[in-house]
Amino acid sequence: MPEESAELFDDIYVGLRAGAAGRKKRRGEPLSPEEHEALGRWERMSGFRKSVAVGGFAVGTFGLGFTVGGLVFRRWRKA
């Protein structure tokens, strides 16, 4: 199981790097070799792994925002 979670974080990281490289590519900026490699890895990745990576990122971001929001706004609500 630890091997699978490490792969998920790697997939999320590759997705973030590929997203940044894709934006640079659309703007016409030159890409570094690392950015070319990230785009290539993302394009070769299966659709299932892409969806798990994007979903994991979304759930993690929502969870973090929910937690921080609860810590910040809990003082206004008295039970």
N, CA, C and O atoms as a printed pandas DataFrame, in Angstrom:
     atom_number atom_name residue_name chain_id  residue_number  x_coord  y_coord  z_coord
0              1         N          MET        A               1    0.815   -1.212    0.000
1              2        CA          MET        A               1    0.000    0.000    0.000
2              3         C          MET        A               1    0.854    1.270    0.000
3              4         O          MET        A               1    0.497    2.205   -0.718
4              5         N          PRO        A               2    1.941    1.372    0.742
5              6        CA          PRO        A               2    2.729    2.606    0.696
6              7         C          PRO        A               2    3.252    2.915   -0.703
7              8         O          PRO        A               2    3.410    4.083   -1.057
8              9         N          GLU        A               3    3.520    1.889   -1.497
9             10        CA          GLU        A               3    4.005    2.119   -2.855
10            11         C          GLU        A               3    2.945    2.822   -3.704
11            12         O          GLU        A               3    3.275    3.688   -4.513
12            13         N          GLU        A               4    1.674    2.453   -3.523
13            14        CA          GLU        A               4    0.594    3.064   -4.284
14            15         C          GLU        A               4    0.411    4.529   -3.911
15            16         O          GLU        A               4    0.167    5.353   -4.793
16            17         N          SER        A               5    0.521    4.877   -2.640
17            18        CA          SER        A               5    0.347    6.263   -2.242
18            19         C          SER        A               5    1.491    7.123   -2.767
19            20         O          SER        A               5    1.286    8.280   -3.134
20            21         N          ALA        A               6    2.688    6.562   -2.804
21            22        CA          ALA        A               6    3.814    7.315   -3.359
22            23         C          ALA        A               6    3.594    7.573   -4.844
23            24         O          ALA        A               6    3.928    8.645   -5.347
24            25         N          GLU        A               7    3.030    6.589   -5.547
25            26        CA          GLU        A               7    2.742    6.788   -6.960
26            27         C          GLU        A               7    1.677    7.864   -7.160
27            28         O          GLU        A               7    1.753    8.636   -8.116
28            29         N          LEU        A               8    0.699    7.923   -6.282
29            30        CA          LEU        A               8   -0.340    8.940   -6.402
30            31         C          LEU        A               8    0.268   10.331   -6.277
31            32         O          LEU        A               8   -0.065   11.221   -7.060
32            33         N          PHE        A               9    1.147   10.529   -5.312
33            34        CA          PHE        A               9    1.788   11.830   -5.156
34            35         C          PHE        A               9    2.668   12.151   -6.356
35            36         O          PHE        A               9    2.737   13.304   -6.782
36            37         N          ASP        A              10    3.340   11.145   -6.905
37            38        CA          ASP        A              10    4.137   11.359   -8.114
38            39         C          ASP        A              10    3.245   11.773   -9.278
39            40         O          ASP        A              10    3.591   12.676  -10.040
40            41         N          ASP        A              11    2.097   11.114   -9.414
41            42        CA          ASP        A              11    1.166   11.451  -10.493
42            43         C          ASP        A              11    0.627   12.865  -10.335
43            44         O          ASP        A              11    0.498   13.594  -11.318
44            45         N          ILE        A              12    0.313   13.255   -9.111
45            46        CA          ILE        A              12   -0.177   14.618   -8.861
46            47         C          ILE        A              12    0.900   15.629   -9.216
47            48         O          ILE        A              12    0.616   16.653   -9.837
48            49         N          TYR        A              13    2.137   15.342   -8.825
49            50        CA          TYR        A              13    3.243   16.250   -9.111
50            51         C          TYR        A              13    3.473   16.374  -10.622
51            52         O          TYR        A              13    3.678   17.475  -11.134
52            53         N          VAL        A              14    3.438   15.249  -11.326
53            54        CA          VAL        A              14    3.610   15.286  -12.780
54            55         C          VAL        A              14    2.482   16.094  -13.407
55            56         O          VAL        A              14    2.719   16.866  -14.336
56            57         N          GLY        A              15    1.260   15.928  -12.914
57            58        CA          GLY        A              15    0.133   16.693  -13.434
58            59         C          GLY        A              15    0.294   18.186  -13.231
59            60         O          GLY        A              15   -0.024   18.974  -14.121
60            61         N          LEU        A              16    0.785   18.578  -12.071
61            62        CA          LEU        A              16    1.010   20.001  -11.818
62            63         C          LEU        A              16    2.089   20.560  -12.731
63            64         O          LEU        A              16    1.943   21.649  -13.287
64            65         N          ARG        A              17    3.176   19.806  -12.883
65            66        CA          ARG        A              17    4.251   20.243  -13.773
66            67         C          ARG        A              17    3.787   20.301  -15.219
67            68         O          ARG        A              17    4.132   21.232  -15.948
68            69         N          ALA        A              18    3.006   19.311  -15.638
69            70        CA          ALA        A              18    2.503   19.293  -17.014
70            71         C          ALA        A              18    1.525   20.445  -17.250
71            72         O          ALA        A              18    1.509   21.034  -18.330
72            73         N          GLY        A              19    0.722   20.761  -16.255
73            74        CA          GLY        A              19   -0.198   21.889  -16.392
74            75         C          GLY        A              19    0.531   23.201  -16.573
75            76         O          GLY        A              19    0.142   24.020  -17.406
76            77         N          ALA        A              20    1.578   23.408  -15.805
77            78        CA          ALA        A              20    2.375   24.626  -15.943
78            79         C          ALA        A              20    3.079   24.660  -17.295
79            80         O          ALA        A              20    3.149   25.709  -17.936
80            81         N          ALA        A              21    3.601   23.508  -17.730
81            82        CA          ALA        A              21    4.266   23.452  -19.028
82            83         C          ALA        A              21    3.278   23.683  -20.162
83            84         O          ALA        A              21    3.614   24.321  -21.160
84            85         N          GLY        A              22    2.064   23.170  -20.017
85            86        CA          GLY        A              22    1.040   23.389  -21.036
86            87         C          GLY        A              22    0.676   24.855  -21.179
87            88         O          GLY        A              22    0.459   25.342  -22.288
88            89         N          ARG        A              23    0.609   25.563  -20.051
89            90        CA          ARG        A              23    0.331   27.006  -20.119
90            91         C          ARG        A              23    1.454   27.738  -20.831
91            92         O          ARG        A              23    1.203   28.621  -21.652
92            93         N          LYS        A              24    2.700   27.373  -20.518
93            94        CA          LYS        A              24    3.828   28.010  -21.191
94            95         C          LYS        A              24    3.811   27.705  -22.680
95            96         O          LYS        A              24    4.116   28.572  -23.500
96            97         N          LYS        A              25    3.457   26.483  -23.030
97            98        CA          LYS        A              25    3.411   26.077  -24.436
98            99         C          LYS        A              25    2.343   26.869  -25.189
99           100         O          LYS        A              25    2.578   27.300  -26.317
100          101         N          ARG        A              26    1.166   27.065  -24.577
101          102        CA          ARG        A              26    0.095   27.838  -25.212
102          103         C          ARG        A              26    0.486   29.290  -25.416
103          104         O          ARG        A              26    0.067   29.915  -26.390
104          105         N          ARG        A              27    1.295   29.836  -24.498
105          106        CA          ARG        A              27    1.744   31.225  -24.630
106          107         C          ARG        A              27    2.884   31.375  -25.624
107          108         O          ARG        A              27    3.256   32.493  -25.980
108          109         N          GLY        A              28    3.440   30.252  -26.075
109          110        CA          GLY        A              28    4.541   30.304  -27.033
110          111         C          GLY        A              28    5.908   30.453  -26.400
111          112         O          GLY        A              28    6.883   30.755  -27.088
112          113         N          GLU        A              29    5.990   30.245  -25.103
113          114        CA          GLU        A              29    7.279   30.344  -24.416
114          115         C          GLU        A              29    8.065   29.053  -24.616
115          116         O          GLU        A              29    7.474   27.984  -24.771
116          117         N          PRO        A              30    9.385   29.143  -24.615
117          118        CA          PRO        A              30   10.190   27.919  -24.770
118          119         C          PRO        A              30   10.096   27.044  -23.516
119          120         O          PRO        A              30   10.025   27.548  -22.395
120          121         N          LEU        A              31   10.096   25.727  -23.728
121          122        CA          LEU        A              31   10.000   24.770  -22.622
122          123         C          LEU        A              31   11.363   24.183  -22.321
123          124         O          LEU        A              31   12.172   23.962  -23.221
124          125         N          SER        A              32   11.607   23.935  -21.050
125          126        CA          SER        A              32   12.843   23.278  -20.634
126          127         C          SER        A              32   12.719   21.777  -20.901
127          128         O          SER        A              32   11.614   21.280  -21.122
128          129         N          PRO        A              33   13.827   21.060  -20.884
129          130        CA          PRO        A              33   13.752   19.602  -21.067
130          131         C          PRO        A              33   12.894   18.915  -19.994
131          132         O          PRO        A              33   12.214   17.933  -20.289
132          133         N          GLU        A              34   12.920   19.418  -18.766
133          134        CA          GLU        A              34   12.103   18.847  -17.702
134          135         C          GLU        A              34   10.614   19.038  -17.991
135          136         O          GLU        A              34    9.800   18.160  -17.706
136          137         N          GLU        A              35   10.269   20.186  -18.556
137          138        CA          GLU        A              35    8.867   20.439  -18.877
138          139         C          GLU        A              35    8.403   19.564  -20.043
139          140         O          GLU        A              35    7.270   19.083  -20.045
140          141         N          HIS        A              36    9.276   19.356  -21.035
141          142        CA          HIS        A              36    8.949   18.431  -22.123
142          143         C          HIS        A              36    8.720   17.024  -21.571
143          144         O          HIS        A              36    7.792   16.326  -21.979
144          145         N          GLU        A              37    9.580   16.623  -20.639
145          146        CA          GLU        A              37    9.462   15.293  -20.045
146          147         C          GLU        A              37    8.165   15.159  -19.251
147          148         O          GLU        A              37    7.512   14.118  -19.311
148          149         N          ALA        A              38    7.783   16.203  -18.507
149          150        CA          ALA        A              38    6.542   16.168  -17.733
150          151         C          ALA        A              38    5.324   16.072  -18.652
151          152         O          ALA        A              38    4.392   15.316  -18.377
152          153         N          LEU        A              39    5.336   16.843  -19.747
153          154        CA          LEU        A              39    4.221   16.753  -20.699
154          155         C          LEU        A              39    4.136   15.367  -21.318
155          156         O          LEU        A              39    3.043   14.824  -21.483
156          157         N          GLY        A              40    5.277   14.796  -21.660
157          158        CA          GLY        A              40    5.289   13.464  -22.243
158          159         C          GLY        A              40    4.779   12.405  -21.280
159          160         O          GLY        A              40    4.008   11.526  -21.668
160          161         N          ARG        A              41    5.211   12.487  -20.016
161          162        CA          ARG        A              41    4.735   11.520  -19.016
162          163         C          ARG        A              41    3.238   11.657  -18.801
163          164         O          ARG        A              41    2.541   10.651  -18.675
164          165         N          TRP        A              42    2.727   12.889  -18.757
165          166        CA          TRP        A              42    1.301   13.102  -18.538
166          167         C          TRP        A              42    0.490   12.564  -19.718
167          168         O          TRP        A              42   -0.564   11.958  -19.524
168          169         N          GLU        A              43    0.979   12.784  -20.938
169          170        CA          GLU        A              43    0.261   12.307  -22.118
170          171         C          GLU        A              43    0.266   10.785  -22.207
171          172         O          GLU        A              43   -0.698   10.196  -22.696
172          173         N          ARG        A              44    1.335   10.139  -21.742
173          174        CA          ARG        A              44    1.413    8.676  -21.781
174          175         C          ARG        A              44    0.639    8.017  -20.648
175          176         O          ARG        A              44    0.354    6.821  -20.710
176          177         N          MET        A              45    0.297    8.777  -19.617
177          178        CA          MET        A              45   -0.394    8.222  -18.457
178          179         C          MET        A              45   -1.820    7.820  -18.847
179          180         O          MET        A              45   -2.465    8.492  -19.652
180          181         N          SER        A              46   -2.297    6.732  -18.275
181          182        CA          SER        A              46   -3.645    6.257  -18.585
182          183         C          SER        A              46   -4.687    7.239  -18.056
183          184         O          SER        A              46   -4.431    8.011  -17.132
184          185         N          GLY        A              47   -5.841    7.189  -18.657
185          186        CA          GLY        A              47   -6.937    8.061  -18.241
186          187         C          GLY        A              47   -7.362    7.827  -16.806
187          188         O          GLY        A              47   -7.717    8.767  -16.094
188          189         N          PHE        A              48   -7.324    6.565  -16.380
189          190        CA          PHE        A              48   -7.691    6.246  -15.003
190          191         C          PHE        A              48   -6.724    6.886  -14.016
191          192         O          PHE        A              48   -7.143    7.484  -13.025
192          193         N          ARG        A              49   -5.424    6.758  -14.290
193          194        CA          ARG        A              49   -4.434    7.357  -13.381
194          195         C          ARG        A              49   -4.538    8.872  -13.375
195          196         O          ARG        A              49   -4.358    9.501  -12.332
196          197         N          LYS        A              50   -4.829    9.470  -14.539
197          198        CA          LYS        A              50   -5.008   10.921  -14.586
198          199         C          LYS        A              50   -6.194   11.333  -13.725
199          200         O          LYS        A              50   -6.111   12.300  -12.968
200          201         N          SER        A              51   -7.293   10.602  -13.840
201          202        CA          SER        A              51   -8.487   10.962  -13.068
202          203         C          SER        A              51   -8.264   10.770  -11.575
203          204         O          SER        A              51   -8.755   11.562  -10.771
204          205         N          VAL        A              52   -7.532    9.732  -11.193
205          206        CA          VAL        A              52   -7.225    9.535   -9.774
206          207         C          VAL        A              52   -6.333   10.661   -9.264
207          208         O          VAL        A              52   -6.531   11.152   -8.152
208          209         N          ALA        A              53   -5.352   11.074  -10.065
209          210        CA          ALA        A              53   -4.455   12.155   -9.651
210          211         C          ALA        A              53   -5.211   13.470   -9.508
211          212         O          ALA        A              53   -5.042   14.182   -8.518
212          213         N          VAL        A              54   -6.044   13.794  -10.491
213          214        CA          VAL        A              54   -6.808   15.043  -10.429
214          215         C          VAL        A              54   -7.810   14.986   -9.277
215          216         O          VAL        A              54   -7.979   15.967   -8.552
216          217         N          GLY        A              55   -8.472   13.845   -9.108
217          218        CA          GLY        A              55   -9.421   13.691   -8.001
218          219         C          GLY        A              55   -8.746   13.772   -6.650
219          220         O          GLY        A              55   -9.270   14.398   -5.729
220          221         N          GLY        A              56   -7.581   13.143   -6.523
221          222        CA          GLY        A              56   -6.833   13.215   -5.265
222          223         C          GLY        A              56   -6.422   14.633   -4.937
223          224         O          GLY        A              56   -6.502   15.058   -3.785
224          225         N          PHE        A              57   -5.981   15.369   -5.947
225          226        CA          PHE        A              57   -5.613   16.763   -5.740
226          227         C          PHE        A              57   -6.832   17.581   -5.312
227          228         O          PHE        A              57   -6.745   18.404   -4.401
228          229         N          ALA        A              58   -7.973   17.350   -5.977
229          230        CA          ALA        A              58   -9.187   18.101   -5.648
230          231         C          ALA        A              58   -9.662   17.799   -4.232
231          232         O          ALA        A              58  -10.017   18.712   -3.485
232          233         N          VAL        A              59   -9.671   16.522   -3.862
233          234        CA          VAL        A              59  -10.117   16.146   -2.516
234          235         C          VAL        A              59   -9.163   16.700   -1.462
235          236         O          VAL        A              59   -9.601   17.192   -0.422
236          237         N          GLY        A              60   -7.869   16.620   -1.729
237          238        CA          GLY        A              60   -6.893   17.157   -0.780
238          239         C          GLY        A              60   -7.020   18.655   -0.616
239          240         O          GLY        A              60   -6.935   19.173    0.497
240          241         N          THR        A              61   -7.225   19.355   -1.726
241          242        CA          THR        A              61   -7.373   20.811   -1.670
242          243         C          THR        A              61   -8.653   21.193   -0.933
243          244         O          THR        A              61   -8.658   22.113   -0.116
244          245         N          PHE        A              62   -9.738   20.477   -1.229
245          246        CA          PHE        A              62  -11.004   20.749   -0.542
246          247         C          PHE        A              62  -10.857   20.472    0.951
247          248         O          PHE        A              62  -11.307   21.264    1.779
248          249         N          GLY        A              63  -10.228   19.353    1.295
249          250        CA          GLY        A              63  -10.052   19.008    2.703
250          251         C          GLY        A              63   -9.224   20.031    3.449
251          252         O          GLY        A              63   -9.539   20.386    4.584
252          253         N          LEU        A              64   -8.170   20.505    2.817
253          254        CA          LEU        A              64   -7.321   21.519    3.440
254          255         C          LEU        A              64   -8.095   22.821    3.615
255          256         O          LEU        A              64   -8.030   23.450    4.671
256          257         N          GLY        A              65   -8.825   23.221    2.582
257          258        CA          GLY        A              65   -9.620   24.445    2.677
258          259         C          GLY        A              65  -10.711   24.340    3.721
259          260         O          GLY        A              65  -10.981   25.297    4.448
260          261         N          PHE        A              66  -11.343   23.170    3.795
261          262        CA          PHE        A              66  -12.390   22.943    4.781
262          263         C          PHE        A              66  -11.822   23.022    6.190
263          264         O          PHE        A              66  -12.443   23.605    7.079
264          265         N          THR        A              67  -10.643   22.437    6.400
265          266        CA          THR        A              67  -10.007   22.446    7.713
266          267         C          THR        A              67   -9.598   23.851    8.121
267          268         O          THR        A              67   -9.877   24.284    9.240
268          269         N          VAL        A              68   -8.934   24.569    7.211
269          270        CA          VAL        A              68   -8.499   25.932    7.521
270          271         C          VAL        A              68   -9.714   26.826    7.739
271          272         O          VAL        A              68   -9.730   27.647    8.656
272          273         N          GLY        A              69  -10.739   26.663    6.889
273          274        CA          GLY        A              69  -11.958   27.458    7.071
274          275         C          GLY        A              69  -12.616   27.196    8.411
275          276         O          GLY        A              69  -13.110   28.120    9.057
276          277         N          GLY        A              70  -12.624   25.930    8.834
277          278        CA          GLY        A              70  -13.193   25.604   10.139
278          279         C          GLY        A              70  -12.410   26.219   11.277
279          280         O          GLY        A              70  -12.992   26.675   12.261
280          281         N          LEU        A              71  -11.095   26.237   11.152
281          282        CA          LEU        A              71  -10.275   26.842   12.198
282          283         C          LEU        A              71  -10.450   28.353   12.249
283          284         O          LEU        A              71  -10.455   28.941   13.330
284          285         N          VAL        A              72  -10.592   28.982   11.096
285          286        CA          VAL        A              72  -10.710   30.437   11.045
286          287         C          VAL        A              72  -12.099   30.902   11.470
287          288         O          VAL        A              72  -12.228   31.860   12.232
288          289         N          PHE        A              73  -13.143   30.224   10.976
289          290        CA          PHE        A              73  -14.505   30.723   11.184
290          291         C          PHE        A              73  -15.238   30.092   12.366
291          292         O          PHE        A              73  -16.383   30.458   12.629
292          293         N          ARG        A              74  -14.625   29.170   13.076
293          294        CA          ARG        A              74  -15.329   28.517   14.173
294          295         C          ARG        A              74  -15.611   29.460   15.334
295          296         O          ARG        A              74  -16.552   29.231   16.094
296          297         N          ARG        A              75  -14.832   30.497   15.482
297          298        CA          ARG        A              75  -15.029   31.405   16.616
298          299         C          ARG        A              75  -16.316   32.204   16.500
299          300         O          ARG        A              75  -16.808   32.706   17.510
300          301         N          TRP        A              76  -16.880   32.341   15.300
301          302        CA          TRP        A              76  -18.100   33.108   15.118
302          303         C          TRP        A              76  -19.345   32.297   15.433
303          304         O          TRP        A              76  -20.438   32.850   15.553
304          305         N          ARG        A              77  -19.185   31.005   15.565
305          306        CA          ARG        A              77  -20.358   30.168   15.809
306          307         C          ARG        A              77  -20.268   29.589   17.206
307          308         O          ARG        A              77  -19.345   28.836   17.516
308          309         N          LYS        A              78  -21.196   29.930   18.022
309          310        CA          LYS        A              78  -21.245   29.390   19.381
310          311         C          LYS        A              78  -22.302   28.295   19.424
311          312         O          LYS        A              78  -23.443   28.515   19.016
312          313         N          ALA        A              79  -21.930   27.121   19.914
313          314        CA          ALA        A              79  -22.856   25.980   19.933
314          315         C          ALA        A              79  -23.818   26.077   21.093
315          316         O          ALA        A              79  -24.668   25.204   21.265
